Amino acid sequence: MGKIRDNIAAINAEKERIAESCGRRGEDVLLVAVTKTRTPEEINEAIEAGITDIGENKVQEVVDKFDSVKPVRWHLIGHLQTNKVKYIIDKVAMIHSVDSLHLAQEINKRASGHGLTMDILIQINAAQEESKFGISTEETDQLIRDVLETCPNVRIRGLMHIAPYAENPEDVRIYFRQVKELYDKFAQISHERLDFKYLSMGMSHDFGVAIEEGSNLIRVGTSIFGERDYSKKQ
Ligand SMILES: *Cc1c(COP(=O)(O)O)cnc(C)c1O
């Protein structure tokens, strides 16, 4: 106990330092605590330490923990199968991992059924890694156009990017920069359902570079809670 609080304080100080070093404010960068594999007790400790937003990458974990976690904004940050959208549509505040029209249309259908509008981010795979989900920067225009045309209950709030893992985060700065350029292009457009506010990039080992390149939402797990143990049954 106490460790999670200390880690959060350290990350907040670091994000403030980096944001200010490039003329921005620490509070303009949202810290989303990534809580996959963590227990509701650990998550509640983070919330008590000031965390307002948490991110899960699996639908099952959202469903399992939802009732045991204090009021907080939930983000779905991992790959989402269309047949599981219905389980989280009334639980999460934003879905970061939209990379197909098919998925956007399912979100639209379920959101409409609940009388709500769902905020989404388009996931960009700037490095075109086979192992990662997301669309290329070239495909973004078309997907956004199609979502606007066919998904009245979906609001596109920005872009999400997972950089390739690099020992030295400087090596992936180029990808953050590419996604920021794309973000700026759409941010200029004024449309009721294309209302860019979030550029979701940066994790424990690369959030410094991501903020320097314009990220305003970082997703941090390990640096808050420690290394994940996937062998442990939750
Ligand atoms: C696990 C995860 C993170 C957090 O990674 P850490 O290295 O633990 O900070 C961020 N984003 C996504 C999509 C993840 O799945």
The ligand as an SDF file (V2000), in Angstrom:
LIG
                    3D

 15 15  0  0  0  0  0  0  0  0999 V2000
   -1.1900   -2.7740  -21.6020 C   0  0  0  0  0  0  0  0  0  0  0  0
   -1.4680   -1.5920  -22.4510 C   0  0  0  0  0  0  0  0  0  0  0  0
   -0.9370   -0.3200  -22.1280 C   0  0  0  0  0  0  0  0  0  0  0  0
   -0.0540   -0.0670  -20.9220 C   0  0  0  0  0  0  0  0  0  0  0  0
    1.2140   -0.6270  -21.0670 O   0  0  0  0  0  0  0  0  0  0  0  0
    2.3360   -0.4360  -19.9470 P   0  0  0  0  0  0  0  0  0  0  0  0
    3.5910   -0.7450  -20.6660 O   0  0  0  0  0  0  0  0  0  0  0  0
    2.0280   -1.4170  -18.8680 O   0  0  0  0  0  0  0  0  0  0  0  0
    2.2660    0.9500  -19.4630 O   0  0  0  0  0  0  0  0  0  0  0  0
   -1.2580    0.7410  -22.9500 C   0  0  0  0  0  0  0  0  0  0  0  0
   -2.0440    0.5950  -24.0250 N   0  0  0  0  0  0  0  0  0  0  0  0
   -2.5680   -0.5930  -24.3790 C   0  0  0  0  0  0  0  0  0  0  0  0
   -3.4330   -0.6760  -25.5840 C   0  0  0  0  0  0  0  0  0  0  0  0
   -2.2990   -1.7210  -23.6040 C   0  0  0  0  0  0  0  0  0  0  0  0
   -2.8400   -2.9000  -23.9440 O   0  0  0  0  0  0  0  0  0  0  0  0
  1  2  1  0
  2  3  1  0
  2 14  2  0
  3  4  1  0
  3 10  2  0
  4  5  1  0
  5  6  1  0
  6  7  2  0
  6  8  1  0
  6  9  1  0
 10 11  1  0
 11 12  2  0
 12 13  1  0
 12 14  1  0
 14 15  1  0
M  END
$$$$
